[in-house]
Amino acid sequence: MSKYCSKCGAEIMEGSKFCKSCGAPVENTQATAANQKTQKKVNSQKKGKKTPVIIGIIAVVVLIFAGLGIKNMGIGVADYEKPLKYQVDGINKNSVKTYKKAFVNGESYYSDASLKEQLKEVKKVSYKIESVDNISAMGLLNSINVLGIQSKDIEDAKELEVEFEIKDAEGDKRTATIDFDVVKLGGKWYALMDLLD
């Protein structure tokens, strides 16, 4: 097997101590070449070991974020805010089905036909929650009695102070601030009020 000078690339005769072309010592050249090969092998082994570890770490991080975010991924809001978001999305998408997700058993105060008509009257709604307060089920007696909810079934209740910007079908804009009550039943939040009232 022929050897070549690492400095100039000329062929080196076997047994030579120096390159005839450039005068570089052959021992250093061979040692350097051997060191370079060894170093490349070590580096590729290190890369080979690091790659699965890095991929594993990335996979774990992705799974953690997916696990944490999957619950709210569809709407990206606090659980107690979901009934409000369903109503607003239902209005903005002109979707009775989405709107009714806000209510216990998917039942609004209005019939589907009435909701369809009312949804046509509003072009767009946006909102901002100004504050959130915990409230007692006793403070909601009038609302929950109308809906047939038993106070003993309420796991939690909140009053959201919400500022709305409403654009109607004619393009007129107005703002309103309302208290929007929500209750938690069976681990899920529901609206006690209908935005289309």
C-alpha positions as CSV (number, residue, x, y, z in Angstrom):
1,M,0.0,0.0,0.0
2,S,1.4,3.4,-1.0
3,K,1.7,6.2,1.4
4,Y,1.3,9.8,0.5
5,C,2.7,13.0,2.2
6,S,0.0,14.7,4.2
7,K,1.6,18.1,3.5
8,C,2.0,18.0,-0.3
9,G,0.3,14.8,-1.4
10,A,3.4,13.3,-3.1
11,E,3.9,9.5,-3.0
12,I,6.4,8.5,-0.3
13,M,8.6,5.5,-0.9
14,E,8.5,2.9,1.8
15,G,11.1,3.3,4.5
16,S,11.6,7.0,3.7
17,K,11.9,9.3,6.7
18,F,11.3,12.5,4.6
19,C,9.1,13.5,1.7
20,K,11.2,13.9,-1.4
21,S,9.0,16.7,-2.7
22,C,8.5,18.9,0.3
23,G,10.9,17.5,2.9
24,A,8.2,16.9,5.5
25,P,9.1,14.2,8.0
26,V,7.3,11.0,7.2
27,E,6.9,9.8,10.8
28,N,4.9,13.0,11.7
29,T,3.0,12.7,8.5
30,Q,2.0,9.1,9.2
31,A,1.3,9.9,12.9
32,T,-0.8,12.9,11.8
33,A,-2.7,10.7,9.3
34,A,-3.2,8.0,11.9
35,N,-4.3,10.6,14.5
36,Q,-6.7,12.1,12.0
37,K,-8.2,8.7,11.3
38,T,-8.5,7.9,15.0
39,Q,-10.0,11.3,15.8
40,K,-12.6,10.9,13.0
41,K,-13.5,7.5,14.3
42,V,-13.8,8.9,17.9
43,N,-15.9,11.8,16.7
44,S,-18.2,9.7,14.7
45,Q,-18.6,7.3,17.7
46,K,-19.4,10.3,19.9
47,K,-21.9,11.6,17.4
48,G,-23.5,8.2,17.1
49,K,-23.9,8.1,20.9
50,K,-25.2,11.7,21.2
51,T,-27.7,11.5,18.4
52,P,-30.1,9.0,20.1
53,V,-29.8,10.8,23.4
54,I,-30.6,14.2,21.8
55,I,-33.5,12.6,19.9
56,G,-34.8,11.0,23.1
57,I,-34.6,14.3,25.0
58,I,-36.5,16.1,22.2
59,A,-39.2,13.3,22.1
60,V,-39.7,13.6,25.9
61,V,-40.0,17.4,25.7
62,V,-42.5,17.1,22.9
63,L,-44.6,14.5,24.8
64,I,-44.6,16.7,27.9
65,F,-45.8,19.7,26.0
66,A,-48.4,17.7,24.1
67,G,-49.7,16.2,27.4
68,L,-49.9,19.5,29.1
69,G,-51.5,21.3,26.1
70,I,-53.8,18.7,24.7
71,K,-56.6,19.4,27.1
72,N,-56.9,23.0,26.0
73,M,-55.4,22.7,22.5
74,G,-58.6,23.2,20.6
75,I,-59.5,26.5,22.2
76,G,-56.5,27.6,24.3
77,V,-58.4,29.1,27.2
78,A,-58.9,28.3,30.9
79,D,-61.5,25.6,31.5
80,Y,-63.9,27.9,33.2
81,E,-63.7,30.2,30.1
82,K,-64.8,27.5,27.6
83,P,-68.6,28.1,27.8
84,L,-68.0,31.8,27.0
85,K,-65.7,30.9,24.1
86,Y,-68.2,28.3,22.8
87,Q,-70.9,31.0,22.7
88,V,-68.6,33.6,21.1
89,D,-67.3,31.1,18.5
90,G,-70.9,30.0,17.8
91,I,-71.8,33.6,17.1
92,N,-68.8,34.3,14.9
93,K,-69.1,31.0,13.0
94,N,-72.9,31.3,12.8
95,S,-73.0,27.8,14.3
96,V,-75.9,26.7,16.5
97,K,-74.0,23.5,17.3
98,T,-70.9,25.3,18.6
99,Y,-73.0,27.8,20.5
100,K,-75.0,25.1,22.4
101,K,-71.8,23.4,23.6
102,A,-71.8,26.1,26.3
103,F,-74.9,24.7,28.0
104,V,-75.7,21.7,30.2
105,N,-76.9,18.9,27.9
106,G,-76.3,21.3,25.0
107,E,-79.6,23.1,25.6
108,S,-79.9,26.8,25.1
109,Y,-82.8,28.9,26.4
110,Y,-83.9,29.2,22.7
111,S,-84.9,26.7,20.0
112,D,-82.5,26.0,17.2
113,A,-84.6,27.9,14.8
114,S,-84.7,31.0,17.1
115,L,-80.9,30.7,17.6
116,K,-80.2,30.6,13.9
117,E,-82.2,33.8,13.4
118,Q,-80.4,35.5,16.4
119,L,-77.0,34.4,15.2
120,K,-77.6,36.2,11.8
121,E,-78.1,39.5,13.7
122,V,-74.6,39.6,15.0
123,K,-71.6,39.6,12.6
124,K,-68.7,39.4,15.0
125,V,-68.1,39.4,18.7
126,S,-64.7,39.7,20.5
127,Y,-64.2,39.7,24.2
128,K,-61.7,40.3,27.0
129,I,-62.1,39.0,30.5
130,E,-61.6,41.8,33.0
131,S,-61.8,39.8,36.2
132,V,-62.7,36.4,37.5
133,D,-64.3,35.9,41.0
134,N,-65.3,32.7,42.8
135,I,-69.0,32.7,43.8
136,S,-71.1,30.4,45.9
137,A,-73.8,28.2,44.5
138,M,-76.3,29.9,46.9
139,G,-75.7,33.2,45.0
140,L,-76.9,31.4,41.8
141,L,-80.1,30.0,43.1
142,N,-82.4,31.8,40.7
143,S,-80.3,30.8,37.6
144,I,-79.8,27.2,38.6
145,N,-83.4,26.7,39.5
146,V,-84.5,27.7,36.1
147,L,-82.0,25.3,34.5
148,G,-82.9,22.4,36.9
149,I,-79.4,22.3,38.4
150,Q,-79.1,21.2,42.0
151,S,-76.8,23.3,44.1
152,K,-75.3,20.2,45.7
153,D,-74.1,19.1,42.2
154,I,-72.1,22.3,41.6
155,E,-68.4,21.7,42.1
156,D,-67.3,25.3,41.5
157,A,-68.8,28.6,40.3
158,K,-67.2,31.7,38.9
159,E,-68.4,35.1,37.8
160,L,-66.4,36.5,34.8
161,E,-66.5,40.2,34.2
162,V,-66.3,40.4,30.4
163,E,-66.0,43.3,28.1
164,F,-67.5,42.6,24.7
165,E,-67.1,44.4,21.3
166,I,-70.0,43.5,19.1
167,K,-70.4,44.2,15.4
168,D,-74.0,43.7,14.1
169,A,-75.2,42.7,10.7
170,E,-75.3,46.4,9.6
171,G,-71.7,46.9,10.6
172,D,-72.4,49.0,13.6
173,K,-70.1,48.4,16.6
174,R,-70.8,48.7,20.3
175,T,-69.2,47.6,23.5
176,A,-70.8,46.1,26.6
177,T,-69.5,44.8,29.9
178,I,-71.4,42.0,31.6
179,D,-71.1,39.5,34.4
180,F,-71.0,36.0,32.9
181,D,-71.7,33.2,35.4
182,V,-70.3,29.7,34.9
183,V,-70.6,26.5,37.0
184,K,-68.7,23.3,37.1
185,L,-70.7,20.1,37.0
186,G,-69.2,16.6,36.7
187,G,-65.8,18.1,35.9
188,K,-67.0,20.3,33.1
189,W,-67.9,24.0,33.0
190,Y,-71.2,25.4,31.7
191,A,-72.7,28.8,31.1
192,L,-75.6,30.0,33.2
193,M,-76.4,32.8,30.8
194,D,-77.1,33.1,27.1
195,L,-75.2,35.9,25.3
196,L,-78.0,36.2,22.8
197,D,-80.4,37.4,25.6
